[in-house]
C-alpha cells in the first residue's frame, strides 16, 4: 500500500488516539480531509475500522512500536 507523507502522518496520529480535529489542526487540514484520508486507507487495506487499520499497519511495518 503506497502512502503519502500526509497519509503516513495521519495513520500515526490515529494510532496514537488523536481525534479528527486534533489531526486536522496538527497537519493543517480540514476534519473532512482527515476523514477522507482515513476512509481511503480503510478501503485500500480492506480494514473495517481504525483498530483493524492500525493492526494492518503494524503487521506490514507501516508503523513502528
mmCIF file of the N, C-alpha and C atoms, coordinates in Angstrom:
data_MODEL
# 
_entry.id   MODEL 
# 
loop_
_atom_site.group_PDB 
_atom_site.id 
_atom_site.type_symbol 
_atom_site.label_atom_id 
_atom_site.label_alt_id 
_atom_site.label_comp_id 
_atom_site.label_asym_id 
_atom_site.label_entity_id 
_atom_site.label_seq_id 
_atom_site.pdbx_PDB_ins_code 
_atom_site.Cartn_x 
_atom_site.Cartn_y 
_atom_site.Cartn_z 
_atom_site.occupancy 
_atom_site.B_iso_or_equiv 
_atom_site.pdbx_formal_charge 
_atom_site.auth_seq_id 
_atom_site.auth_comp_id 
_atom_site.auth_asym_id 
_atom_site.auth_atom_id 
_atom_site.pdbx_PDB_model_num 
ATOM 1   N N  . UNK A 1 1  ? 0.851   -1.179 0.000  1.00 0.00 ? 1  UNK A N  1 
ATOM 2   C CA . UNK A 1 1  ? 0.000   0.000  0.000  1.00 0.00 ? 1  UNK A CA 1 
ATOM 3   C C  . UNK A 1 1  ? 0.888   1.231  0.000  1.00 0.00 ? 1  UNK A C  1 
ATOM 4   N N  . UNK A 1 2  ? 0.785   2.056  -1.014 1.00 0.00 ? 2  UNK A N  1 
ATOM 5   C CA . UNK A 1 2  ? 1.572   3.278  -1.076 1.00 0.00 ? 2  UNK A CA 1 
ATOM 6   C C  . UNK A 1 2  ? 0.935   4.385  -0.256 1.00 0.00 ? 2  UNK A C  1 
ATOM 7   N N  . UNK A 1 3  ? 1.702   4.943  0.642  1.00 0.00 ? 3  UNK A N  1 
ATOM 8   C CA . UNK A 1 3  ? 1.214   6.036  1.479  1.00 0.00 ? 3  UNK A CA 1 
ATOM 9   C C  . UNK A 1 3  ? 1.972   7.312  1.175  1.00 0.00 ? 3  UNK A C  1 
ATOM 10  N N  . UNK A 1 4  ? 1.249   8.417  1.102  1.00 0.00 ? 4  UNK A N  1 
ATOM 11  C CA . UNK A 1 4  ? 1.900   9.714  1.011  1.00 0.00 ? 4  UNK A CA 1 
ATOM 12  C C  . UNK A 1 4  ? 2.396   10.087 2.410  1.00 0.00 ? 4  UNK A C  1 
ATOM 13  N N  . UNK A 1 5  ? 3.175   11.147 2.494  1.00 0.00 ? 5  UNK A N  1 
ATOM 14  C CA . UNK A 1 5  ? 3.641   11.603 3.806  1.00 0.00 ? 5  UNK A CA 1 
ATOM 15  C C  . UNK A 1 5  ? 2.454   11.988 4.690  1.00 0.00 ? 5  UNK A C  1 
ATOM 16  N N  . UNK A 1 6  ? 1.454   12.620 4.100  1.00 0.00 ? 6  UNK A N  1 
ATOM 17  C CA . UNK A 1 6  ? 0.268   13.025 4.866  1.00 0.00 ? 6  UNK A CA 1 
ATOM 18  C C  . UNK A 1 6  ? -0.505  11.792 5.332  1.00 0.00 ? 6  UNK A C  1 
ATOM 19  N N  . UNK A 1 7  ? -0.635  10.785 4.455  1.00 0.00 ? 7  UNK A N  1 
ATOM 20  C CA . UNK A 1 7  ? -1.298  9.534  4.846  1.00 0.00 ? 7  UNK A CA 1 
ATOM 21  C C  . UNK A 1 7  ? -0.582  8.908  6.038  1.00 0.00 ? 7  UNK A C  1 
ATOM 22  N N  . UNK A 1 8  ? 0.732   8.825  5.929  1.00 0.00 ? 8  UNK A N  1 
ATOM 23  C CA . UNK A 1 8  ? 1.521   8.168  6.974  1.00 0.00 ? 8  UNK A CA 1 
ATOM 24  C C  . UNK A 1 8  ? 1.397   8.911  8.301  1.00 0.00 ? 8  UNK A C  1 
ATOM 25  N N  . UNK A 1 9  ? 1.495   10.228 8.256  1.00 0.00 ? 9  UNK A N  1 
ATOM 26  C CA . UNK A 1 9  ? 1.384   11.020 9.490  1.00 0.00 ? 9  UNK A CA 1 
ATOM 27  C C  . UNK A 1 9  ? -0.025  10.892 10.077 1.00 0.00 ? 9  UNK A C  1 
ATOM 28  N N  . UNK A 1 10 ? -1.036  10.891 9.214  1.00 0.00 ? 10 UNK A N  1 
ATOM 29  C CA . UNK A 1 10 ? -2.414  10.711 9.674  1.00 0.00 ? 10 UNK A CA 1 
ATOM 30  C C  . UNK A 1 10 ? -2.569  9.364  10.363 1.00 0.00 ? 10 UNK A C  1 
ATOM 31  N N  . UNK A 1 11 ? -2.027  8.330  9.760  1.00 0.00 ? 11 UNK A N  1 
ATOM 32  C CA . UNK A 1 11 ? -2.083  6.985  10.336 1.00 0.00 ? 11 UNK A CA 1 
ATOM 33  C C  . UNK A 1 11 ? -1.394  6.942  11.697 1.00 0.00 ? 11 UNK A C  1 
ATOM 34  N N  . UNK A 1 12 ? -0.231  7.563  11.804 1.00 0.00 ? 12 UNK A N  1 
ATOM 35  C CA . UNK A 1 12 ? 0.483   7.610  13.091 1.00 0.00 ? 12 UNK A CA 1 
ATOM 36  C C  . UNK A 1 12 ? -0.375  8.276  14.165 1.00 0.00 ? 12 UNK A C  1 
ATOM 37  N N  . UNK A 1 13 ? -1.002  9.388  13.811 1.00 0.00 ? 13 UNK A N  1 
ATOM 38  C CA . UNK A 1 13 ? -1.803  10.127 14.787 1.00 0.00 ? 13 UNK A CA 1 
ATOM 39  C C  . UNK A 1 13 ? -3.080  9.372  15.158 1.00 0.00 ? 13 UNK A C  1 
ATOM 40  N N  . UNK A 1 14 ? -3.674  8.671  14.197 1.00 0.00 ? 14 UNK A N  1 
ATOM 41  C CA . UNK A 1 14 ? -4.830  7.820  14.505 1.00 0.00 ? 14 UNK A CA 1 
ATOM 42  C C  . UNK A 1 14 ? -4.410  6.747  15.502 1.00 0.00 ? 14 UNK A C  1 
ATOM 43  N N  . UNK A 1 15 ? -3.254  6.142  15.254 1.00 0.00 ? 15 UNK A N  1 
ATOM 44  C CA . UNK A 1 15 ? -2.751  5.086  16.142 1.00 0.00 ? 15 UNK A CA 1 
ATOM 45  C C  . UNK A 1 15 ? -2.492  5.617  17.554 1.00 0.00 ? 15 UNK A C  1 
ATOM 46  N N  . UNK A 1 16 ? -2.152  6.883  17.654 1.00 0.00 ? 16 UNK A N  1 
ATOM 47  C CA . UNK A 1 16 ? -1.902  7.496  18.960 1.00 0.00 ? 16 UNK A CA 1 
ATOM 48  C C  . UNK A 1 16 ? -3.188  7.968  19.641 1.00 0.00 ? 16 UNK A C  1 
ATOM 49  N N  . UNK A 1 17 ? -4.322  7.808  18.960 1.00 0.00 ? 17 UNK A N  1 
ATOM 50  C CA . UNK A 1 17 ? -5.604  8.136  19.573 1.00 0.00 ? 17 UNK A CA 1 
ATOM 51  C C  . UNK A 1 17 ? -6.087  9.559  19.380 1.00 0.00 ? 17 UNK A C  1 
ATOM 52  N N  . UNK A 1 18 ? -5.472  10.294 18.469 1.00 0.00 ? 18 UNK A N  1 
ATOM 53  C CA . UNK A 1 18 ? -5.898  11.670 18.221 1.00 0.00 ? 18 UNK A CA 1 
ATOM 54  C C  . UNK A 1 18 ? -7.246  11.691 17.504 1.00 0.00 ? 18 UNK A C  1 
ATOM 55  N N  . UNK A 1 19 ? -8.040  12.721 17.774 1.00 0.00 ? 19 UNK A N  1 
ATOM 56  C CA . UNK A 1 19 ? -9.331  12.900 17.101 1.00 0.00 ? 19 UNK A CA 1 
ATOM 57  C C  . UNK A 1 19 ? -9.098  13.512 15.721 1.00 0.00 ? 19 UNK A C  1 
ATOM 58  N N  . UNK A 1 20 ? -10.139 13.479 14.877 1.00 0.00 ? 20 UNK A N  1 
ATOM 59  C CA . UNK A 1 20 ? -10.032 14.109 13.555 1.00 0.00 ? 20 UNK A CA 1 
ATOM 60  C C  . UNK A 1 20 ? -9.649  15.579 13.706 1.00 0.00 ? 20 UNK A C  1 
ATOM 61  N N  . UNK A 1 21 ? -10.267 16.266 14.665 1.00 0.00 ? 21 UNK A N  1 
ATOM 62  C CA . UNK A 1 21 ? -9.973  17.692 14.866 1.00 0.00 ? 21 UNK A CA 1 
ATOM 63  C C  . UNK A 1 21 ? -8.513  17.900 15.247 1.00 0.00 ? 21 UNK A C  1 
ATOM 64  N N  . UNK A 1 22 ? -8.009  17.094 16.165 1.00 0.00 ? 22 UNK A N  1 
ATOM 65  C CA . UNK A 1 22 ? -6.613  17.227 16.586 1.00 0.00 ? 22 UNK A CA 1 
ATOM 66  C C  . UNK A 1 22 ? -5.660  16.938 15.426 1.00 0.00 ? 22 UNK A C  1 
ATOM 67  N N  . UNK A 1 23 ? -5.967  15.911 14.644 1.00 0.00 ? 23 UNK A N  1 
ATOM 68  C CA . UNK A 1 23 ? -5.126  15.575 13.486 1.00 0.00 ? 23 UNK A CA 1 
ATOM 69  C C  . UNK A 1 23 ? -5.184  16.713 12.471 1.00 0.00 ? 23 UNK A C  1 
ATOM 70  N N  . UNK A 1 24 ? -6.384  17.210 12.213 1.00 0.00 ? 24 UNK A N  1 
ATOM 71  C CA . UNK A 1 24 ? -6.551  18.313 11.266 1.00 0.00 ? 24 UNK A CA 1 
ATOM 72  C C  . UNK A 1 24 ? -5.731  19.527 11.697 1.00 0.00 ? 24 UNK A C  1 
ATOM 73  N N  . UNK A 1 25 ? -5.781  19.862 12.969 1.00 0.00 ? 25 UNK A N  1 
ATOM 74  C CA . UNK A 1 25 ? -5.017  21.004 13.481 1.00 0.00 ? 25 UNK A CA 1 
ATOM 75  C C  . UNK A 1 25 ? -3.519  20.785 13.319 1.00 0.00 ? 25 UNK A C  1 
ATOM 76  N N  . UNK A 1 26 ? -3.041  19.593 13.649 1.00 0.00 ? 26 UNK A N  1 
ATOM 77  C CA . UNK A 1 26 ? -1.609  19.300 13.569 1.00 0.00 ? 26 UNK A CA 1 
ATOM 78  C C  . UNK A 1 26 ? -1.093  19.315 12.132 1.00 0.00 ? 26 UNK A C  1 
ATOM 79  N N  . UNK A 1 27 ? -1.931  18.869 11.186 1.00 0.00 ? 27 UNK A N  1 
ATOM 80  C CA . UNK A 1 27 ? -1.490  18.742 9.795  1.00 0.00 ? 27 UNK A CA 1 
ATOM 81  C C  . UNK A 1 27 ? -1.994  19.874 8.901  1.00 0.00 ? 27 UNK A C  1 
ATOM 82  N N  . UNK A 1 28 ? -2.653  20.856 9.498  1.00 0.00 ? 28 UNK A N  1 
ATOM 83  C CA . UNK A 1 28 ? -3.217  21.990 8.751  1.00 0.00 ? 28 UNK A CA 1 
ATOM 84  C C  . UNK A 1 28 ? -4.159  21.519 7.644  1.00 0.00 ? 28 UNK A C  1 
ATOM 85  N N  . UNK A 1 29 ? -5.051  20.618 8.012  1.00 0.00 ? 29 UNK A N  1 
ATOM 86  C CA . UNK A 1 29 ? -6.060  20.086 7.100  1.00 0.00 ? 29 UNK A CA 1 
ATOM 87  C C  . UNK A 1 29 ? -7.436  20.328 7.700  1.00 0.00 ? 29 UNK A C  1 
ATOM 88  N N  . UNK A 1 30 ? -8.470  20.110 6.906  1.00 0.00 ? 30 UNK A N  1 
ATOM 89  C CA . UNK A 1 30 ? -9.825  20.147 7.452  1.00 0.00 ? 30 UNK A CA 1 
ATOM 90  C C  . UNK A 1 30 ? -10.138 18.784 8.066  1.00 0.00 ? 30 UNK A C  1 
ATOM 91  N N  . UNK A 1 31 ? -11.111 18.767 8.960  1.00 0.00 ? 31 UNK A N  1 
ATOM 92  C CA . UNK A 1 31 ? -11.533 17.489 9.543  1.00 0.00 ? 31 UNK A CA 1 
ATOM 93  C C  . UNK A 1 31 ? -12.055 16.555 8.457  1.00 0.00 ? 31 UNK A C  1 
ATOM 94  N N  . UNK A 1 32 ? -12.745 17.114 7.464  1.00 0.00 ? 32 UNK A N  1 
ATOM 95  C CA . UNK A 1 32 ? -13.264 16.303 6.351  1.00 0.00 ? 32 UNK A CA 1 
ATOM 96  C C  . UNK A 1 32 ? -12.124 15.661 5.569  1.00 0.00 ? 32 UNK A C  1 
ATOM 97  N N  . UNK A 1 33 ? -11.021 16.389 5.381  1.00 0.00 ? 33 UNK A N  1 
ATOM 98  C CA . UNK A 1 33 ? -9.868  15.829 4.664  1.00 0.00 ? 33 UNK A CA 1 
ATOM 99  C C  . UNK A 1 33 ? -9.273  14.665 5.441  1.00 0.00 ? 33 UNK A C  1 
ATOM 100 N N  . UNK A 1 34 ? -9.192  14.810 6.758  1.00 0.00 ? 34 UNK A N  1 
ATOM 101 C CA . UNK A 1 34 ? -8.662  13.734 7.605  1.00 0.00 ? 34 UNK A CA 1 
ATOM 102 C C  . UNK A 1 34 ? -9.578  12.516 7.518  1.00 0.00 ? 34 UNK A C  1 
ATOM 103 N N  . UNK A 1 35 ? -10.878 12.748 7.586  1.00 0.00 ? 35 UNK A N  1 
ATOM 104 C CA . UNK A 1 35 ? -11.835 11.646 7.483  1.00 0.00 ? 35 UNK A CA 1 
ATOM 105 C C  . UNK A 1 35 ? -11.697 10.946 6.128  1.00 0.00 ? 35 UNK A C  1 
ATOM 106 N N  . UNK A 1 36 ? -11.538 11.724 5.063  1.00 0.00 ? 36 UNK A N  1 
ATOM 107 C CA . UNK A 1 36 ? -11.394 11.150 3.717  1.00 0.00 ? 36 UNK A CA 1 
ATOM 108 C C  . UNK A 1 36 ? -10.125 10.309 3.619  1.00 0.00 ? 36 UNK A C  1 
ATOM 109 N N  . UNK A 1 37 ? -9.022  10.814 4.163  1.00 0.00 ? 37 UNK A N  1 
ATOM 110 C CA . UNK A 1 37 ? -7.758  10.068 4.154  1.00 0.00 ? 37 UNK A CA 1 
ATOM 111 C C  . UNK A 1 37 ? -7.945  8.733  4.867  1.00 0.00 ? 37 UNK A C  1 
ATOM 112 N N  . UNK A 1 38 ? -8.580  8.775  6.034  1.00 0.00 ? 38 UNK A N  1 
ATOM 113 C CA . UNK A 1 38 ? -8.798  7.536  6.792  1.00 0.00 ? 38 UNK A CA 1 
ATOM 114 C C  . UNK A 1 38 ? -9.684  6.566  6.017  1.00 0.00 ? 38 UNK A C  1 
ATOM 115 N N  . UNK A 1 39 ? -10.769 7.057  5.442  1.00 0.00 ? 39 UNK A N  1 
ATOM 116 C CA . UNK A 1 39 ? -11.675 6.187  4.690  1.00 0.00 ? 39 UNK A CA 1 
ATOM 117 C C  . UNK A 1 39 ? -10.975 5.553  3.492  1.00 0.00 ? 39 UNK A C  1 
ATOM 118 N N  . UNK A 1 40 ? -10.112 6.314  2.825  1.00 0.00 ? 40 UNK A N  1 
ATOM 119 C CA . UNK A 1 40 ? -9.356  5.769  1.698  1.00 0.00 ? 40 UNK A CA 1 
ATOM 120 C C  . UNK A 1 40 ? -8.393  4.683  2.167  1.00 0.00 ? 40 UNK A C  1 
ATOM 121 N N  . UNK A 1 41 ? -7.743  4.896  3.323  1.00 0.00 ? 41 UNK A N  1 
ATOM 122 C CA . UNK A 1 41 ? -6.839  3.875  3.860  1.00 0.00 ? 41 UNK A CA 1 
ATOM 123 C C  . UNK A 1 41 ? -7.614  2.625  4.270  1.00 0.00 ? 41 UNK A C  1 
ATOM 124 N N  . UNK A 1 42 ? -8.798  2.805  4.854  1.00 0.00 ? 42 UNK A N  1 
ATOM 125 C CA . UNK A 1 42 ? -9.634  1.657  5.220  1.00 0.00 ? 42 UNK A CA 1 
ATOM 126 C C  . UNK A 1 42 ? -9.981  0.843  3.972  1.00 0.00 ? 42 UNK A C  1 
ATOM 127 N N  . UNK A 1 43 ? -10.342 1.534  2.912  1.00 0.00 ? 43 UNK A N  1 
ATOM 128 C CA . UNK A 1 43 ? -10.701 0.856  1.669  1.00 0.00 ? 43 UNK A CA 1 
ATOM 129 C C  . UNK A 1 43 ? -9.507  0.127  1.059  1.00 0.00 ? 43 UNK A C  1 
ATOM 130 N N  . UNK A 1 44 ? -8.364  0.803  0.984  1.00 0.00 ? 44 UNK A N  1 
ATOM 131 C CA . UNK A 1 44 ? -7.160  0.207  0.391  1.00 0.00 ? 44 UNK A CA 1 
ATOM 132 C C  . UNK A 1 44 ? -6.710  -1.047 1.134  1.00 0.00 ? 44 UNK A C  1 
ATOM 133 N N  . UNK A 1 45 ? -6.875  -1.038 2.447  1.00 0.00 ? 45 UNK A N  1 
ATOM 134 C CA . UNK A 1 45 ? -6.392  -2.161 3.263  1.00 0.00 ? 45 UNK A CA 1 
ATOM 135 C C  . UNK A 1 45 ? -7.491  -3.173 3.571  1.00 0.00 ? 45 UNK A C  1 
ATOM 136 N N  . UNK A 1 46 ? -8.700  -2.873 3.111  1.00 0.00 ? 46 UNK A N  1 
ATOM 137 C CA . UNK A 1 46 ? -9.863  -3.722 3.403  1.00 0.00 ? 46 UNK A CA 1 
ATOM 138 C C  . UNK A 1 46 ? -10.078 -3.879 4.914  1.00 0.00 ? 46 UNK A C  1 
ATOM 139 N N  . UNK A 1 47 ? -9.778  -2.800 5.636  1.00 0.00 ? 47 UNK A N  1 
ATOM 140 C CA . UNK A 1 47 ? -9.968  -2.771 7.087  1.00 0.00 ? 47 UNK A CA 1 
ATOM 141 C C  . UNK A 1 47 ? -11.379 -2.279 7.391  1.00 0.00 ? 47 UNK A C  1 
ATOM 142 N N  . UNK A 1 48 ? -11.937 -2.765 8.487  1.00 0.00 ? 48 UNK A N  1 
ATOM 143 C CA . UNK A 1 48 ? -13.310 -2.404 8.853  1.00 0.00 ? 48 UNK A CA 1 
ATOM 144 C C  . UNK A 1 48 ? -13.391 -1.194 9.772  1.00 0.00 ? 48 UNK A C  1 
ATOM 145 N N  . UNK A 1 49 ? -12.317 -0.921 10.509 1.00 0.00 ? 49 UNK A N  1 
ATOM 146 C CA . UNK A 1 49 ? -12.344 0.178  11.470 1.00 0.00 ? 49 UNK A CA 1 
ATOM 147 C C  . UNK A 1 49 ? -10.910 0.605  11.784 1.00 0.00 ? 49 UNK A C  1 
ATOM 148 N N  . UNK A 1 50 ? -10.780 1.594  12.652 1.00 0.00 ? 50 UNK A N  1 
ATOM 149 C CA . UNK A 1 50 ? -9.447  2.112  12.995 1.00 0.00 ? 50 UNK A CA 1 
ATOM 150 C C  . UNK A 1 50 ? -8.557  1.048  13.608 1.00 0.00 ? 50 UNK A C  1 
ATOM 151 N N  . UNK A 1 51 ? -9.134  0.214  14.463 1.00 0.00 ? 51 UNK A N  1 
ATOM 152 C CA . UNK A 1 51 ? -8.333  -0.823 15.124 1.00 0.00 ? 51 UNK A CA 1 
ATOM 153 C C  . UNK A 1 51 ? -7.740  -1.789 14.102 1.00 0.00 ? 51 UNK A C  1 
ATOM 154 N N  . UNK A 1 52 ? -8.542  -2.217 13.138 1.00 0.00 ? 52 UNK A N  1 
ATOM 155 C CA . UNK A 1 52 ? -8.016  -3.150 12.139 1.00 0.00 ? 52 UNK A CA 1 
ATOM 156 C C  . UNK A 1 52 ? -7.040  -2.456 11.195 1.00 0.00 ? 52 UNK A C  1 
ATOM 157 N N  . UNK A 1 53 ? -7.239  -1.169 10.942 1.00 0.00 ? 53 UNK A N  1 
ATOM 158 C CA . UNK A 1 53 ? -6.292  -0.401 10.128 1.00 0.00 ? 53 UNK A CA 1 
ATOM 159 C C  . UNK A 1 53 ? -4.938  -0.317 10.833 1.00 0.00 ? 53 UNK A C  1 
ATOM 160 N N  . UNK A 1 54 ? -4.955  -0.031 12.119 1.00 0.00 ? 54 UNK A N  1 
ATOM 161 C CA . UNK A 1 54 ? -3.720  0.063  12.896 1.00 0.00 ? 54 UNK A CA 1 
ATOM 162 C C  . UNK A 1 54 ? -3.034  -1.299 12.965 1.00 0.00 ? 54 UNK A C  1 
ATOM 163 N N  . UNK A 1 55 ? -3.804  -2.351 13.153 1.00 0.00 ? 55 UNK A N  1 
ATOM 164 C CA . UNK A 1 55 ? -3.247  -3.707 13.160 1.00 0.00 ? 55 UNK A CA 1 
ATOM 165 C C  . UNK A 1 55 ? -2.566  -4.015 11.830 1.00 0.00 ? 55 UNK A C  1 
ATOM 166 N N  . UNK A 1 56 ? -3.220  -3.686 10.736 1.00 0.00 ? 56 UNK A N  1 
ATOM 167 C CA . UNK A 1 56 ? -2.650  -3.877 9.399  1.00 0.00 ? 56 UNK A CA 1 
ATOM 168 C C  . UNK A 1 56 ? -1.330  -3.114 9.275  1.00 0.00 ? 56 UNK A C  1 
ATOM 169 N N  . UNK A 1 57 ? -1.341  -1.870 9.730  1.00 0.00 ? 57 UNK A N  1 
ATOM 170 C CA . UNK A 1 57 ? -0.153  -1.018 9.613  1.00 0.00 ? 57 UNK A CA 1 
ATOM 171 C C  . UNK A 1 57 ? 1.032   -1.589 10.386 1.00 0.00 ? 57 UNK A C  1 
ATOM 172 N N  . UNK A 1 58 ? 0.797   -2.098 11.579 1.00 0.00 ? 58 UNK A N  1 
ATOM 173 C CA . UNK A 1 58 ? 1.877   -2.717 12.352 1.00 0.00 ? 58 UNK A CA 1 
ATOM 174 C C  . UNK A 1 58 ? 2.342   -4.008 11.694 1.00 0.00 ? 58 UNK A C  1 
ATOM 175 N N  . UNK A 1 59 ? 1.403   -4.806 11.232 1.00 0.00 ? 59 UNK A N  1 
ATOM 176 C CA . UNK A 1 59 ? 1.728   -6.093 10.614 1.00 0.00 ? 59 UNK A CA 1 
ATOM 177 C C  . UNK A 1 59 ? 2.640   -5.923 9.401  1.00 0.00 ? 59 UNK A C  1 
ATOM 178 N N  . UNK A 1 60 ? 2.392   -4.882 8.613  1.00 0.00 ? 60 UNK A N  1 
ATOM 179 C CA . UNK A 1 60 ? 3.158   -4.669 7.387  1.00 0.00 ? 60 UNK A CA 1 
ATOM 180 C C  . UNK A 1 60 ? 4.245   -3.602 7.520  1.00 0.00 ? 60 UNK A C  1 
ATOM 181 N N  . UNK A 1 61 ? 4.570   -3.240 8.760  1.00 0.00 ? 61 UNK A N  1 
ATOM 182 C CA . UNK A 1 61 ? 5.688   -2.340 9.004  1.00 0.00 ? 61 UNK A CA 1 
ATOM 183 C C  . UNK A 1 61 ? 5.456   -0.888 8.644  1.00 0.00 ? 61 UNK A C  1 
ATOM 184 N N  . UNK A 1 62 ? 4.196   -0.489 8.521  1.00 0.00 ? 62 UNK A N  1 
ATOM 185 C CA . UNK A 1 62 ? 3.894   0.904  8.217  1.00 0.00 ? 62 UNK A CA 1 
ATOM 186 C C  . UNK A 1 62 ? 3.996   1.776  9.458  1.00 0.00 ? 62 UNK A C  1 
ATOM 187 N N  . UNK A 1 63 ? 3.886   1.150  10.618 1.00 0.00 ? 63 UNK A N  1 
ATOM 188 C CA . UNK A 1 63 ? 4.056   1.821  11.906 1.00 0.00 ? 63 UNK A CA 1 
ATOM 189 C C  . UNK A 1 63 ? 5.045   1.019  12.730 1.00 0.00 ? 63 UNK A C  1 
ATOM 190 N N  . UNK A 1 64 ? 5.798   1.703  13.533 1.00 0.00 ? 64 UNK A N  1 
ATOM 191 C CA . UNK A 1 64 ? 6.755   1.044  14.429 1.00 0.00 ? 64 UNK A CA 1 
ATOM 192 C C  . UNK A 1 64 ? 6.236   1.098  15.852 1.00 0.00 ? 64 UNK A C  1 
ATOM 193 N N  . UNK A 1 65 ? 6.563   0.083  16.628 1.00 0.00 ? 65 UNK A N  1 
ATOM 194 C CA . UNK A 1 65 ? 6.135   0.014  18.026 1.00 0.00 ? 65 UNK A CA 1 
ATOM 195 C C  . UNK A 1 65 ? 6.913   1.014  18.843 1.00 0.00 ? 65 UNK A C  1 
# 
